[in-house]
Amino acid sequence: MYKGAGRIGMTLLCGLVFSGDLWAENCPTWRPERLQLEISTLKNQLERWDVAYHQQGNSLIEDEVYDGLQKKLQIWRRCAGTAPADEFTPLLVPGKVPHPVAHTGLRKLPDSAAVAQWVNGRRDLWVQPKVDGVAITLVYRDGKLTSAISRGNGLKGENWLEKVRAIPAVPASIKNAPQTLVLQGELFLMMNDHQQKLSGGLNARAKVAGALMQNKLSPLLQQIGLFVWAWPDGPQDMAQRLGQLAAMGFPLALAYSQPVNSLAEVQQWRIRWYQAALPFVTDGVVIHQASSPSGRYWQAKPGGWAVAWKYPPTQQVARVNGVDFNIGRTGKIAVVLRLEPLRMDDKWVTRVNLGSLPRWRHLAIVPGDQVTISLMGHGIPHLNNVVWRGTDRSVPSAPSAERYHPLSCFSWQPDCRQQFLARLAWLSGPQGLNLRGVSESTWLTLIDRGLVRHLLDWLVLTQEQLMLTPGIGDKRGQSIHRQFQLARQQSFARWLVALGAPLSPQQAMTLKNWHQTQQISPDAWRKVADIGAKRAQQIVEFFQHPPVLDLIGTLASQEIEGFANIQ
């Protein structure tokens, strides 16, 4: 089913709206006036997209993004206490042609537990791929196709007969059919060996809708297939029903329907079809109970005889709760978005790295905006797009890019906290002096207690000072002091890298002492380190920088190898 089907099941509980496997979204902490404004603005935008899609055949937004924003609207309405009486009310534009049998839609089950509960106690169940296309009603009279109606609002739709007659996959006439035959199914874009897990939806649904809504016949109609998923008032025996459909020229349902008796069997087919090469795009599976009420009782809301269990979407919509600016050791500013907790696959996503300060300014993301998130290799969250901008455009205060650079913050200052801490973490890390048990939290404790104000203050800390430091204690204080003493035995090259010199460990290994190092000119650095002129100049500037010279002096006074006897 396409956009606006509105088949989303949720429960409001204690201020949280639940939808999905352990996933929950808090109501926004907005004033009531802003919440109403956000609801009104998003509702109007969704309706504009609906009109463009359902009346003009133009898809202005990806299917998954639309579905995600529609879900956001439902959540916000519940938070405001203004949800429609029927939570499945679609945001669809009704057509003019009444359906002979209403399109019921499907209730989406959020997780395996809900599926198990639904399956329990039911008999004669069948599972099918949930083909991702555009729903339609077909009416045959005396074996001739006489009507083709778009889903519309489930009760009335548009007359698509002319377009459907141009689709080769839809029989214009059939033999041995009942005098009146009403079928419901999905018009889909035919694919070659499509693997949903690898390729996703490809916006195939929107392409089909566009072809059907154009004023003239589109060449794409030749590439559209039909999957019949309902025969109101057809045989109650599923096997018989599928066989008769195949005999009348609708074979796909027979090829892709499997009897199931348990959650495990449903899961087996769901995983198989998610990974298998199929002739259509899918977005989950549908579990049918073979028997269903007479068609005259069907309504434009989910029936109790069929449910959907969707695949995890390749991208999800998330609300931005905040913007953090992280300043690294070299002064680079990385922007990180704090997100409303989002369940993706088997992990929670609460943050996503946006990248540089210029990129953040270009995207102009502020708290309250909605963004799409996907998981890249190794499950790393990735920002795809900004899909909705909140009405409040309060821009967070960002640090100055000019303030921070590779030669800034070698000592503690209020505005240097992040970069100075990053320098200490690098110094004690495996790239630097490899001080075991000395972590970022250790440095934070020493900074907050006023024991470390410059990069090498820790060299002169006594064991007693460390043991008496709140948050460290006797045993840990002894261990840290031992690591600090072992650092004195590290090589000259390792000390240079630990201080943050723009040298690789291999390049630093060519240097023996400070006297030799400070004599090397930029041109000589290019030869010694096999680097370009720009990097050579950076190295010279680093070793001539006054705060760095102060550090060298500290190492000399502590008689560290390679630095002694230089004053």
N, C-alpha and C positions, 0 to 999 in steps of 0.2 A: 504493500500500500504506500501511497505517496504522502507527501507533506500534508499536514493539517488533519491527518486521520485521527489525531487526538487520542490514541489508544494507549494512554500512559497511566499505570496504576500506582498510587502513592498513598501513604498514610501519614497524617500529621500527629506527632506525639511529642509533648514536652518541648515545643519550640523547634523541633527538628523535623525536616521532611525526609522520609526514607524512600530510597528508590535504588535497588541494586544490592549486591552482595555486601552487607555490612556498611554500605556507603550512606553518608548522611550529609545534608547541607543545612547549615544554620540559616535562620531568617536573617536578612541583612540588618545591621544595626543602624538603620536610617530613621529619621523622624517620620511620622505618619504622612506628612505632606510630601516629603520626597519619595517615599515608597509609592504613593498614589501617582506621582508624576512619572516615576520610572515605569510603572505598570501601563499607564496611558501611552507613553511614548513607544514602548516596545510593542504594545498591542497594535498601535497604528502602523508601525513598520511591518509587522508580520502580515497585517491585512493588505498593505501595499504589495508585499511580495506575493501574497495569495492571488491578488488580482492580476499581477504580471504573469504569474504562472498559469492560473486556471482559465484566464480569459484571453491572454495574449500568447501563451506558450513560451514565455521567456523565464528561464530559471536564473535568477539574479544572485543566488546563494547556494552553496553546496547543501546536499540533502541532509547530511549529518549535522551540519551547523544549524540549519533551520530547525531540525528536530530538537537539538539541544537548547536553542533559544525558546522554542515553544514550551519546553519543560521548565525553563527558568520562569516564564510567565505564569505557568500554573503554580509553581512554588510561591512566587511573590503574591499571587492572588490569595493563596491559602494563608500566607503570613498576614495579609491585610484583612482576612476574614471576608473576602469578596469573591471566593471561588464560585463558579457556576454550580447550580444544584446538581447538574449532571457533569461529573468530572471528565467525561469522554466527549463533551460537546465539541465538535470540530470547528476550526476556523476556516471553513470551506464556503465557497460561493455556490449556492444551490443552482441547479440548472432548471430547465423548463419541462423535461420529459420525465414522467414518473417511472420509477422502477416497478416492474411487476412483483418483485420480491425485494425487500429492503436489504441493503448491504449492512451486515452486522459489525464488521470490523473485528478486531481481536484484542483480547486483554493480554498484555505483556507480563509474563512472570519474571521477577527480577533475578532469581537465582535457583540453584539446584534444590534447595529446601522447599521452595514454593512449588516447583515442578513435582517433587516427590509427594507433596501434600495433595496436589491436584490429581495426580495419577492414582493415588491410593483409593481403592474402593471402586474405581471405574473399570469397565470391561470393554473389550473390542476396540482397542485404541490403535491408531495408526499415526505414523510420523511422516512428514514431507518436508522438503526444503522450503523455506519461506522465500519465494522468488521475489526479487526486488524490481518491481515495475509499476505499472499503472492499472488499477482495478477497472473492470468493465462488466456489464451485463450483456449477454447475447440472447436473443430470442429467435427461435426457429419455429415457423408455422408450416405444417405439411412438408417439412424437410428443407424449407427455404429460409435463408437468413433475412429476417424482416426488420430487426431492430438491434442497434448497438448503442448502449448508453454509458456514458462516463459515470464514475462513482458519484461525483458531485458531493452532496451532503448525506448521501446514503439513502435518501428518499427520492430525490430528483437529481438528474444529471443532464448532460448535453447529448445531443444527437450526433454520434460519431459514425453513423452507418456508412457514409460515403468513404471515409478514411479506412474503416475496417474492411470494407469490400476490396480495397487495394492491397490488403495484407495477404500474401499467399498462404500463410500458416493458418488462417481462419477459413474453414470450408464455407463456400457460398451455399452449398446444398449438401445434405447428408441423406443416406438411405437408412431405412428401418428405424426412423426416429419417431418418437411420440408425436401426436398431432400438434401439440404445443410443447416446446422444449425451452426451458429457461436455464441458462448456465451463468455462473459467475467465475471469473478467473483473472489472470494477470497477463497483460500485454508487456512483453519484456524484450530487451535488446539481445538478439542471439549472439553468443560468444563462442570462441573456439578454445576449449580447454581452459576455461577461466578458473583460477584458484583464488578463492575469496581471501584466504589467510595472507597470501602474498600480494595480491593486487588491489584488494579493497573494492569499493563500489564503483569507481570510475565515473561517477555521476550518470550511470546508465539510465537510471529512472528519469532524470530530467530530459535526457535526449529523446526518450520515447514520448514523453509528454509534449515536448516541443514539436515533434513530427505530427502528432495527432491534433494539435491545436493550430497549426498553420492554416491559412486560408486555402492555399493550393496543396496539391498532393506532393508529399516529400519523397525523394528517393529512399529515404531511410525506412519507409514503410515496408520495403522489400526485406529488411533485415530484422523485422519484428516477429517474435514468436508468441505462442499462447499456452499458458498453463492453466487448465481448468481445475479450480480447487473447491467448487461447490456446485452441486446439482440439487437445488431445492425440490423436494417432493420426488427425488429419484429413488432408486432401490435402497432400502435400509441396510442391506448387506454390502459392506464396503468392497469386497472382492468382486461381487457382481456389478456394482456400480462402476468400478474402475475398468472392468472388462468391457462393459457396454460403451463407456466413453471412448475407449481405444478403438472399438469396432466402428464407431461413428466418425472417427478421424481426429480424436483428441488423445494421443498416446502417452503424453508426458507424465500424466498423473499416475498411470499404471507403472511406468518405468521408475518413478521416484516416490513410491509410497511403500512403507514397510510396517508390518504389524509389530507392536511393542506391548510388553506386559509390565515393564518396570522402569524406574529412573535410569538404571544402568544401561538398558537397551536404548533409551532415548539419548543418553549421553554418547553412546557408541556411534549412533548415526549422526548426531550433531557434530562430533569431532571429525568423522569421516567426510561429511559433506563440506565442512569448513576447509579441509585440506585438499579435497579431491578436485580433479579437473571436471568442470561442469559446463553445460551449454548456456548457462545464464548466471547473472549476478544474484547472490542471495544475501540476506542479512539475519539469518537465524533458521529455526525450524518451527513448524506448526504441528501441534499434536491434536488430532481429531478423534472425537468419539464417533463411531460409525453411525449411530442413530442420532437424529436431530428432529426437532418439531416440524410440523407442517409449515411450508413457506409463508402461509398467511399470518403466522404468529411472529415472524422475524421482524425485528425492529432495528433502527439505525443506532445501535449500541451493541457492545460485545455480548454474544450469546454464551451460554454455559457449556456448549458442546465442543469448543475448540479454543486453544490458547496458543500464544507464541512465546518462544524462548529465544531471544535475539543473541547474536554474536556480540562480543565486545566491540564497540566502535573503534575505528582506527584513530579517531580524534574525538575529544570531548571538549565541551564548553566549560570554562571555569571562571569564577569571579576573582578579580584581583583585589586582595585585601590590603596590600601595602607594597611599597617599593623600597628596597634596601640598596645601599651603595657600599660595596666592599672595596677597600683600598688595599692593594697587594704590596708585596715587598718592593717592587720596582716603581710603585706609584701609579700603576694602571688601576683604573676605576672600573670595576665590574658591577653591572646592574642586575639585581636578582628580584624577581617578582614573588611576593608571598601570595599564595592562592588559598581559596577555600578548599579544605581537604577533598581530594578527588581520588576515587578508586579506579585504577586502570590495571587491567589484568589482575595480578596477584599482589599489587603494591599500592601504597598510598602516595599520592603526589601532593606536596604542600608548597613546593618552591620550584621555580624554573629560572635558569640562567638566561638573561636577555642579551648579554654581551656588553658592548661598550656604551659609554655615555652618549656619544653622537647617535648611535642607533636608537637608544631610548628616547632621545629628543626627537628623532625623526618619526618614531612610532607614536610619540605623545601619549603614552599609557599612564593613567592615573588610577588610584584606588576607586573601585566601583565599575571599572570597565570589564567587559567579558572577552576572554581570549580563547583560542582553540589550542589544545595541548595534545601531542602525540608522543609515543615512546619510540625512540630511535634504538640503535644497537646497544646491547647490554642494559636495556630498560631505562635509558637516560631520557628524562623529560625534555621535550623540544617545543618551543613556541612557534606556532604556525602563522596565526594572524590575529589581529584585533577584529572581532566580529560585531561588537556592540559597545558604544561609548556611553557612559553614564551621563546624567544631566549635570552633575556637579563636577566641574573641571578644575578642582583645586590641585595645583601642581606641587609635588613634594620638593623641598629644598635640596638641591644637589650640591655636592662638593665641587670646588673649583678645580678644573683639570690643570690649570697653570700652577696651582699650589703644590701638586704632588708629581714627582718625577724620580728617576733613579738616584738622585743625589739629595733627596729630602728625607727628613725624619730619622736621623741616626740617634736621636735622643728623645725622651718622652716630653711631649707637650700635649695639652688637651686636644688640639686638632690633629695630632700625629698618632693618636692611640692605635688606630688600625694598622698603619704602615709600620710603626715601630714594633708592634707585636708580631707582625708578619716577618720582620727582619730577625727577631729573636727565634721564632719558630723555625725559620730556615737555618739559622746558625746551629741550633741543637738537633736538627733533623738529619736524616741519612745522607743528604747532599753535603751537609756541613760537618760538624764535629761529632755527630752521631752520639749524642748524650742520652743514653738509655734511661727511660723513666722521666725525662725532662720534657714535658709536653707544653702545649699552648696554655693549658690551665695552670701549669706551674709558673710560667712567666706572668700570667695575669695576677696570681697571688702575690708574687714578688713585686710587681708594679704597684698593685693596690696598697701594699704595705710600705711603699716608699723605699724599698731596698734596691730597686733597679731603676735608674733614671737615664743611664747611658748604656750603650750596647755591650760594654764589657764590665759593668759594675759588679757582676756576679763573680768575677775572678777573685775579688778580695773579701767575699762573704765568708765568715767563719762557720764551722759546723754548729756552734752554739746558736748563732743568729738564725740559721735555717731551722734548727730543732725547736726554737722558741716561736717560730712564725705560725700564727693561727692558720689552720688548714693544712699544715705540713706534718708537724709532730716529730717525735724522736727518730723512729725507724726510717721514715722517708727522708727526714733531714740529713741523716747520716748517708743514705744512698745517694742523694743529690750532691752532697758535698764531695763524695768519692768520684762521681762523674765529672764534677768541675775540676778536680785535681788531675784526673786522667786526661782532660782536654789539654792540659799544659804539655803533654807529651806528643800531641799531634804534629804532623809535618808542616813545614812552611806553606807548601802548596795547599793543603787542606784549610789552613787558616785563611788564606787569601779568598778561597771560594766561600768559606763560612761568613766572611765579612761582607760578601755580596759583590766581589769584583766580577766584572762581566767577562769571565774566563771559564772555559770548560775545565773539568778536572785534568784532562789530558794536557791542555795548554798550560795549566798552572804547574804541572809536573816538570816543565822545562826550566822553572825558576828555582833558584837555590836560596836566595836571601833578599832582604829588602834593599840593600845597597845595590845589588845587580838590577833589581826591578825598577828602581827609580831612575836608573841611568838610560833606560830603553826609550828611544824616540818613537814618534808615531810610525815613521817609515820602518824602523827596526821591528816594531810590533807586528807589522804586516808580514815580515819574513819569519819572525819567531813563532807566531801563532797561526800563520797561514790564513789571514783574514783580510777584509777590505779596509779601505781608508776610513770609512765611517766608524766601524767597530774599533779600529786602532785608536781613533781620536777619543772614543768613549772610555777606553781603558786608561789613557793618559789623564783625561779629566777626572776620572774616579780616583786615581792615585795622587792627584794634586789637590783634591777637594779638602779644605781645612778640617771638617769633622773626621774625615778618613785619616788625615795626618795625626789628629789627636788620638785616634784609636791605635794607630801604629806606635805612637809614643807610649800608650798604656801597655801594649804588648812588650815594648822594649824594656820598660821599667819592671815588668814581671819576668823578664829574662826568658821569653818564649823563643824557641829555636828559630833562627833566621831573622829575628828582630833585635836580638841582644847586641849591645855595643854599637848602636847606630846614633846615639845622641851625642 
